[in-house]
Amino acid sequence: MKTRLRLFAALLASASLLSTAAAAEDVIRVGNLKLAHFGAVSYVQEIAPSCGIKVETKIFAKGPDIMQAIMAGELDVGATASEAAISARANGAPIYVVAGFAQGGARLVATPASGIKTVADLKGKTVGVTRGGIQEVLLAAELAKVGLTGSDQPGKDVKLIYLNYPDLNQALLLKQLDAIMQTEPQGSQAVSAGFGIEVVKPYDTPIGSPVRTLVMTETFVKEHRDLAEKYMRCFVKATKTFMDSKETASKFVREKLFSNQLSEADFDAAIGNAPYTLSITPEHIQATTDTMAKHGIGKMSKPPKATDFVKTELLDEAKHALNVN
């Protein structure tokens, strides 16, 4: 009898270990950025239990860092601006762009004393931007549109200084820069605090209003299809919640994502310039790719063809299942 009990206990322990291992394997690892318009991606973790999944979200400093983590096998899903996904795919990252989640999210901001009123006024000025970000792509496109060139090296019309998003605002505040091409909510915060004035929202180039991309690894999509489908349905549910309820979005982003360090007015201004969405098209990604290639942004060994890695089947299925247009 004792032998049977010991055997039964051993079997229970073994089953428990197997169950724990299986549960660990079912955790969906997501990389995200601490930006207002990336909030719905973080919200997925909040509602994940109701979707029958477990999500662990890690916050990164910038999109290329997320792509590096994906290449290292540390993430299944990543949220980033399109240029990071394009550059990563161009250099061999096994990823698919599976959805959009926000659009816009950029503005050119100048110091009030700079006298900058238009993009053409940037000639001879010092402009800050984050290297490799979609803002750098948009800045290059805007400069080219008015016949200007920019570089961090001498000999160009505009001197570029590369800084991370928070550091850009600090440099503008200290008047170390004449202008910055900034993301949200930092762009809105610079304007509301009075040390910056908006020059332009840079959406009048072939790129249009840039769409932020949700990417999945090829392995996750192909070998863990059930989990990928569950995650996508949860992502659509979270994003649609934010699209339909500004109050829910504002409360979560301000209180959880920014630990009450973002005002309601700044959130409203940021999302006014970076509304949540679900749409993404190969045509948009191709236009962004072409602009990057033209201006040498992203260090692409070979610019990828958008139709090869923009795959929205999971998104379409999730929207249909949830009756979301």
CORURGI-V978969 format. One record per residue. RES is the residue in one letter. SS is DSSP state (A for helix, B for strand, O for the rest). PSI is psi in radians with two decimals (999 if undefined). D_FIRST is the distance of its C-alpha to the first C-alpha in whole Angstrom. Layout:
BEGIN
<<RES & SS & PSI & D_FIRST> <RES & SS & PSI & D_FIRST>>
END
This chain:
BEGIN
<<M & O & -0.77 & 0> <K & A & -0.65 & 4> <T & A & -0.74 & 5> <R & A & -0.71 & 5> <L & A & -0.73 & 6> <R & A & -0.70 & 9> <L & A & -0.75 & 10> <F & A & -0.74 & 10> <A & A & -0.71 & 12> <A & A & -0.72 & 14> <L & A & -0.71 & 15> <L & A & -0.76 & 16> <A & A & -0.72 & 18> <S & A & -0.75 & 20> <A & A & -0.67 & 21> <S & A & -0.74 & 22> <L & A & -0.74 & 24> <L & A & -0.71 & 26> <S & A & -0.74 & 27> <T & A & -0.74 & 29> <A & A & -0.73 & 30> <A & A & -0.71 & 31> <A & A & -0.72 & 33> <A & A & -0.66 & 35> <E & A & -0.42 & 36> <D & O & -0.02 & 37> <V & B & 2.22 & 39> <I & B & 2.09 & 43> <R & B & 2.11 & 45> <V & B & 2.36 & 49> <G & B & 2.35 & 52> <N & B & 2.96 & 54> <L & B & 2.65 & 58> <K & O & 1.34 & 58> <L & O & 2.60 & 61> <A & A & -0.75 & 62> <H & A & -0.03 & 62> <F & A & 0.10 & 59> <G & A & -0.65 & 57> <A & A & -0.54 & 56> <V & A & -0.70 & 54> <S & A & -0.54 & 52> <Y & A & -0.42 & 52> <V & A & -0.72 & 49> <Q & A & -0.60 & 47> <E & A & -0.66 & 47> <I & A & 0.04 & 46> <A & A & -0.74 & 44> <P & A & -0.62 & 41> <S & A & -0.27 & 43> <C & A & -0.01 & 43> <G & O & 0.44 & 40> <I & O & 2.87 & 40> <K & B & 2.26 & 40> <V & B & 2.36 & 43> <E & B & 2.09 & 44> <T & B & 2.28 & 48> <K & B & 2.31 & 50> <I & B & 2.30 & 53> <F & B & 2.88 & 56> <A & O & -0.62 & 59> <K & O & 2.83 & 61> <G & A & -0.82 & 60> <P & A & -0.52 & 61> <D & A & -0.64 & 58> <I & A & -0.73 & 55> <M & A & -0.65 & 57> <Q & A & -0.68 & 56> <A & A & -0.63 & 52> <I & A & -0.77 & 52> <M & A & -0.54 & 53> <A & O & -0.01 & 51> <G & O & 0.34 & 48> <E & O & -0.20 & 47> <L & O & 2.67 & 48> <D & O & -0.55 & 47> <V & B & 2.53 & 50> <G & B & 2.56 & 53> <A & B & 2.20 & 56> <T & B & 2.92 & 60> <A & B & 2.78 & 63> <S & A & -0.57 & 64> <E & A & -0.59 & 66> <A & A & -0.72 & 63> <A & A & -0.73 & 61> <I & A & -0.84 & 64> <S & A & -0.74 & 65> <A & A & -0.79 & 61> <R & A & -0.68 & 61> <A & A & -0.48 & 64> <N & O & 0.42 & 63> <G & O & 0.05 & 60> <A & O & 2.22 & 57> <P & O & 1.30 & 55> <I & B & 2.74 & 55> <Y & B & 2.46 & 56> <V & B & 2.05 & 58> <V & B & -0.23 & 57> <A & B & 2.89 & 58> <G & B & 2.86 & 61> <F & B & -0.19 & 60> <A & B & 2.75 & 63> <Q & B & 2.82 & 67> <G & O & -2.23 & 70> <G & O & 0.56 & 69> <A & O & 2.61 & 72> <R & B & 2.50 & 75> <L & B & 2.12 & 78> <V & B & 2.33 & 79> <A & B & 2.78 & 82> <T & O & 2.54 & 83> <P & A & -0.53 & 86> <A & A & -0.10 & 88> <S & A & -0.40 & 88> <G & O & 0.14 & 90> <I & O & 2.08 & 88> <K & O & -0.45 & 88> <T & O & 2.97 & 87> <V & A & -0.64 & 85> <A & A & -0.48 & 89> <D & A & -0.09 & 89> <L & A & -0.22 & 86> <K & O & 2.22 & 89> <G & O & 0.06 & 89> <K & O & 2.96 & 86> <T & B & 2.15 & 83> <V & B & 2.32 & 80> <G & B & 2.55 & 76> <V & B & 2.75 & 73> <T & O & 2.16 & 70> <R & O & 2.32 & 70> <G & O & -0.14 & 68> <G & O & 2.88 & 68> <I & A & -0.47 & 69> <Q & A & -0.60 & 72> <E & A & -0.69 & 73> <V & A & -0.79 & 73> <L & A & -0.69 & 75> <L & A & -0.78 & 77> <A & A & -0.72 & 78> <A & A & -0.70 & 79> <E & A & -0.74 & 81> <L & A & -0.77 & 83> <A & A & -0.59 & 84> <K & A & -0.54 & 85> <V & O & 0.25 & 88> <G & O & 0.41 & 89> <L & O & 2.74 & 87> <T & O & 2.71 & 85> <G & B & 2.57 & 82> <S & B & 2.80 & 80> <D & O & -0.01 & 79> <Q & O & 2.71 & 82> <P & O & 2.81 & 86> <G & O & 0.03 & 88> <K & O & 2.92 & 87> <D & O & -0.62 & 88> <V & B & 2.27 & 85> <K & B & 2.16 & 83> <L & B & 2.42 & 79> <I & B & 2.18 & 77> <Y & B & 2.12 & 73> <L & O & 2.77 & 71> <N & O & 2.85 & 67> <Y & A & -0.90 & 68> <P & A & -0.63 & 68> <D & A & -0.47 & 70> <L & A & -0.79 & 72> <N & A & -0.72 & 73> <Q & A & -0.74 & 73> <A & A & -0.63 & 76> <L & A & -0.72 & 78> <L & A & -0.69 & 78> <L & O & 0.06 & 79> <K & O & 0.57 & 82> <Q & O & -0.25 & 81> <L & O & 2.65 & 81> <D & O & -0.57 & 83> <A & B & 2.85 & 81> <I & B & 2.54 & 77> <M & B & 1.87 & 75> <Q & B & 2.73 & 72> <T & O & -3.03 & 69> <E & O & 2.51 & 68> <P & O & 0.07 & 67> <Q & A & -0.64 & 69> <G & A & -0.79 & 72> <S & A & -0.68 & 72> <Q & A & -0.66 & 72> <A & A & -0.71 & 75> <V & A & -0.82 & 77> <S & A & -0.51 & 76> <A & A & -0.22 & 76> <G & O & -0.06 & 80> <F & O & 0.05 & 80> <G & O & 2.61 & 80> <I & B & 2.47 & 81> <E & B & 2.27 & 80> <V & B & -0.86 & 82> <V & B & 2.61 & 81> <K & O & 2.08 & 77> <P & O & 1.10 & 77> <Y & O & 0.31 & 77> <D & O & 0.56 & 80> <T & O & 3.08 & 79> <P & O & -0.40 & 78> <I & O & -0.58 & 74> <G & O & -2.55 & 75> <S & O & 2.01 & 72> <P & O & 2.39 & 69> <V & B & 2.28 & 66> <R & B & 2.51 & 63> <T & B & 2.43 & 60> <L & B & 2.19 & 57> <V & B & 2.64 & 55> <M & B & 2.65 & 52> <T & B & 2.66 & 51> <E & A & -0.66 & 51> <T & A & -0.76 & 48> <F & A & -0.76 & 46> <V & A & -0.75 & 49> <K & A & -0.67 & 48> <E & A & -0.24 & 44> <H & O & 0.91 & 43> <R & A & -0.74 & 45> <D & A & -0.78 & 43> <L & A & -0.71 & 43> <A & A & -0.71 & 46> <E & A & -0.74 & 47> <K & A & -0.76 & 45> <Y & A & -0.76 & 47> <M & A & -0.71 & 50> <R & A & -0.68 & 50> <C & A & -0.69 & 49> <F & A & -0.78 & 52> <V & A & -0.72 & 54> <K & A & -0.78 & 53> <A & A & -0.79 & 53> <T & A & -0.73 & 57> <K & A & -0.63 & 58> <T & A & -0.79 & 57> <F & A & -0.62 & 59> <M & A & -0.62 & 62> <D & A & -0.44 & 62> <S & O & 1.68 & 61> <K & A & -0.57 & 63> <E & A & -0.78 & 62> <T & A & -0.79 & 58> <A & A & -0.83 & 59> <S & A & -0.82 & 61> <K & A & -0.82 & 59> <F & A & -0.83 & 56> <V & A & -0.82 & 58> <R & A & -0.78 & 60> <E & A & -0.73 & 57> <K & A & -0.91 & 54> <L & A & -0.68 & 56> <F & O & 0.16 & 59> <S & O & 0.79 & 58> <N & O & 0.38 & 61> <Q & O & 0.15 & 63> <L & O & 2.18 & 65> <S & O & 2.79 & 67> <E & A & -0.65 & 67> <A & A & -0.71 & 70> <D & A & -0.63 & 69> <F & A & -0.82 & 66> <D & A & -0.74 & 69> <A & A & -0.69 & 71> <A & A & -0.83 & 69> <I & A & -0.44 & 67> <G & A & -0.46 & 71> <N & O & 0.04 & 71> <A & O & 1.11 & 68> <P & O & 2.61 & 67> <Y & B & 2.58 & 63> <T & O & 3.05 & 63> <L & O & -0.22 & 61> <S & O & 2.55 & 63> <I & O & 2.49 & 64> <T & O & 2.64 & 66> <P & A & -0.58 & 67> <E & A & -0.73 & 70> <H & A & -0.78 & 70> <I & A & -0.63 & 68> <Q & A & -0.71 & 70> <A & A & -0.68 & 73> <T & A & -0.74 & 71> <T & A & -0.78 & 70> <D & A & -0.70 & 74> <T & A & -0.73 & 75> <M & A & -0.78 & 73> <A & A & -0.69 & 74> <K & A & -0.65 & 78> <H & A & 0.13 & 77> <G & O & 0.59 & 75> <I & O & 2.31 & 72> <G & O & -0.17 & 69> <K & O & 0.95 & 69> <M & O & 2.15 & 68> <S & O & -0.64 & 69> <K & O & 2.01 & 69> <P & O & 2.25 & 69> <P & O & 2.74 & 67> <K & O & 2.16 & 67> <A & A & -0.69 & 66> <T & A & -0.26 & 65> <D & A & -0.36 & 63> <F & A & 0.02 & 60> <V & B & 1.82 & 61> <K & O & 1.86 & 59> <T & O & 0.32 & 58> <E & A & -0.76 & 56> <L & A & -0.70 & 53> <L & A & -0.81 & 56> <D & A & -0.72 & 57> <E & A & -0.73 & 54> <A & A & -0.75 & 53> <K & A & -0.71 & 56> <H & A & -0.75 & 56> <A & A & -0.60 & 53> <L & O & 0.05 & 54> <N & O & 0.80 & 57> <V & O & 2.26 & 59> <N & O & 999 & 62>>
END
